[in-house]
Amino acid sequence: MNRLLRHLLFPDWLTRRRFSGRVLERIEAAVAASERGHSAELRFAVEGALHPSQLMAGMTGRERALEVFSHLRIWDTAANNGVLITLLLADRDVEIVADRGLNGLVQPAEWEAISREMEACFQRGEFEAGALLGIERVDGLLRRHFPGTGENPNELPDAPRVL
């Protein structure tokens, strides 16, 4: 019941306040800079709260992240090496979803550690810093496993998505 109320009472303006146009521009620049150093694709999405029907169905943050991964077609890269960082603000939940090209290369515990670092920033109200930290940490993993080759077509938009 607490979760339902938290989502129902989470106003849209709070998402826009925490992720202003300036913050979204900085996230976009960080994603673009990251992608110049590796051959993978990175997306960032933030959502204030789930729809009541999703909550009533018991949707978790992870399930929503998988849905967004599919909706944004992050799986649709040539090397199957797309990564999505999602933030569900009402739950302060960060989920990282990586395409199958990263399976076996990056352990789930590594993604989880990045998520927890970001969540710690968000708990302190450091939303921009948390987002940029997450991008930086994911960038390090992607550079290790998919180093840049000089040619890296931008297969997915760099702009963060506010859902």
Backbone torsions as a table, in degrees:
resi	resn	phi	psi	omega
1	MET	NA	-38.0	178.7
2	ASN	-60.3	-43.1	-178.8
3	ARG	-64.1	-42.7	179.5
4	LEU	-58.7	-48.3	179.5
5	LEU	-63.6	-42.1	179.9
6	ARG	-58.0	-41.7	-179.8
7	HIS	-74.6	-42.1	-179.5
8	LEU	-64.2	-32.4	-176.9
9	LEU	-96.6	7.9	-179.7
10	PHE	-86.4	110.9	-175.6
11	PRO	-78.8	146.3	178.4
12	ASP	-59.6	-35.7	-177.0
13	TRP	-62.4	-26.7	-179.8
14	LEU	-69.2	-35.8	175.5
15	THR	-63.5	-46.9	180.0
16	ARG	-64.4	-32.7	178.8
17	ARG	-69.2	-42.8	-178.9
18	ARG	-75.9	-28.2	179.6
19	PHE	-126.6	72.3	-179.9
20	SER	-68.1	172.0	177.3
21	GLY	-55.9	-40.1	179.5
22	ARG	-64.7	-42.9	179.1
23	VAL	-65.4	-42.1	178.8
24	LEU	-63.0	-37.2	176.5
25	GLU	-64.4	-40.0	178.8
26	ARG	-66.6	-39.0	177.0
27	ILE	-64.3	-44.7	178.9
28	GLU	-59.7	-43.9	179.3
29	ALA	-63.5	-39.3	179.4
30	ALA	-65.9	-40.2	177.7
31	VAL	-64.8	-45.6	-179.9
32	ALA	-61.4	-43.6	178.8
33	ALA	-64.1	-40.9	178.6
34	SER	-59.6	-46.7	-174.9
35	GLU	-69.0	-14.6	175.0
36	ARG	-74.8	-14.1	-176.6
37	GLY	-107.4	0.6	178.5
38	HIS	-151.9	171.1	-177.4
39	SER	-103.1	15.1	178.1
40	ALA	-94.5	177.8	177.9
41	GLU	-122.8	139.0	-175.9
42	LEU	-128.8	135.1	174.3
43	ARG	-129.1	152.8	177.1
44	PHE	-128.6	131.5	178.1
45	ALA	-133.9	142.1	177.5
46	VAL	-129.1	138.9	179.4
47	GLU	-135.1	134.7	-179.4
48	GLY	-68.2	-56.9	-175.4
49	ALA	-152.0	159.0	176.7
50	LEU	-81.4	156.2	174.9
51	HIS	-69.5	147.2	179.4
52	PRO	-53.2	-36.0	179.2
53	SER	-65.2	-35.4	176.9
54	GLN	-67.6	-39.6	178.5
55	LEU	-66.4	-43.1	-179.4
56	MET	-65.5	-28.9	177.6
57	ALA	-80.3	-5.0	178.5
58	GLY	79.1	23.7	-178.8
59	MET	-61.5	131.9	177.0
60	THR	-91.4	167.9	175.2
61	GLY	-60.7	-37.4	179.2
62	ARG	-65.4	-44.5	178.7
63	GLU	-62.3	-39.7	177.5
64	ARG	-65.6	-40.6	178.6
65	ALA	-60.9	-41.3	178.0
66	LEU	-64.5	-37.7	177.5
67	GLU	-64.8	-44.0	179.5
68	VAL	-66.2	-39.8	177.0
69	PHE	-53.8	-46.0	179.8
70	SER	-69.9	-46.2	-177.8
71	HIS	-59.6	-40.1	-179.6
72	LEU	-84.6	1.8	176.1
73	ARG	57.9	40.2	-179.2
74	ILE	-70.5	-22.4	176.3
75	TRP	-72.2	-8.5	-172.0
76	ASP	-95.8	51.6	176.2
77	THR	-114.9	153.2	-175.4
78	ALA	-58.4	-39.5	-176.4
79	ALA	-99.8	8.2	-178.2
80	ASN	51.8	45.5	-176.9
81	ASN	-126.1	35.9	175.2
82	GLY	-82.5	148.2	178.1
83	VAL	-133.0	135.8	176.4
84	LEU	-117.7	129.0	170.5
85	ILE	-105.4	121.5	178.0
86	THR	-118.6	147.1	176.1
87	LEU	-127.4	122.1	173.8
88	LEU	-104.2	100.3	-170.0
89	LEU	-60.8	-42.5	-177.2
90	ALA	-59.0	-31.2	178.4
91	ASP	-99.5	-9.0	-171.9
92	ARG	52.0	42.9	-175.1
93	ASP	-108.4	126.6	175.1
94	VAL	-107.3	131.9	175.3
95	GLU	-127.9	139.3	176.2
96	ILE	-119.1	124.4	-179.9
97	VAL	-117.6	124.6	-179.3
98	ALA	-114.7	144.2	179.1
99	ASP	-71.5	168.2	-173.4
100	ARG	-61.9	-21.5	177.2
101	GLY	-65.4	-16.6	178.8
102	LEU	-100.0	-9.7	177.6
103	ASN	-58.9	133.5	179.8
104	GLY	84.4	-18.6	178.0
105	LEU	-92.1	-43.1	179.3
106	VAL	-115.8	125.5	-178.8
107	GLN	-77.7	147.2	178.1
108	PRO	-53.2	-34.2	179.6
109	ALA	-63.3	-30.4	178.6
110	GLU	-69.3	-43.4	177.3
111	TRP	-63.6	-42.5	-178.5
112	GLU	-62.4	-40.3	179.4
113	ALA	-62.4	-40.9	177.6
114	ILE	-64.1	-44.4	179.1
115	SER	-58.3	-45.0	-178.7
116	ARG	-65.1	-38.5	177.0
117	GLU	-61.2	-43.9	179.4
118	MET	-64.1	-45.4	-179.7
119	GLU	-60.0	-36.3	177.5
120	ALA	-62.6	-41.8	176.2
121	CYS	-62.0	-44.9	-178.2
122	PHE	-64.6	-35.6	177.3
123	GLN	-62.1	-29.8	178.4
124	ARG	-87.0	1.0	-179.1
125	GLY	81.9	13.0	-178.0
126	GLU	-96.8	75.0	-173.0
127	PHE	-73.6	-46.4	177.9
128	GLU	-62.9	-47.6	-179.4
129	ALA	-61.0	-40.8	179.1
130	GLY	-64.3	-42.6	178.8
131	ALA	-64.1	-46.1	-178.8
132	LEU	-67.5	-34.8	176.0
133	LEU	-63.2	-44.5	179.0
134	GLY	-61.3	-43.1	178.4
135	ILE	-62.6	-43.0	179.2
136	GLU	-61.1	-45.0	-179.1
137	ARG	-66.7	-43.3	177.6
138	VAL	-64.5	-40.1	177.2
139	ASP	-55.1	-43.4	179.3
140	GLY	-59.8	-42.1	178.4
141	LEU	-67.5	-40.9	-178.7
142	LEU	-69.1	-36.9	176.7
143	ARG	-64.0	-35.3	179.9
144	ARG	-68.9	-41.7	-172.8
145	HIS	-98.1	-22.7	178.9
146	PHE	-135.7	65.8	-177.5
147	PRO	-58.7	151.1	179.5
148	GLY	-62.1	145.5	-179.0
149	THR	-114.6	6.6	-176.6
150	GLY	92.8	-35.9	176.7
151	GLU	-114.1	112.8	178.6
152	ASN	-139.7	90.4	178.3
153	PRO	-62.6	140.0	179.9
154	ASN	-81.6	99.4	-174.0
155	GLU	-84.6	-20.6	-179.3
156	LEU	-131.4	150.5	178.3
157	PRO	-60.4	147.0	178.2
158	ASP	-87.3	-22.4	-177.1
159	ALA	-64.2	135.4	175.7
160	PRO	-66.1	155.4	-179.0
161	ARG	-110.8	124.7	174.1
162	VAL	-100.4	119.1	-174.9
163	LEU	-97.8	NA	NA
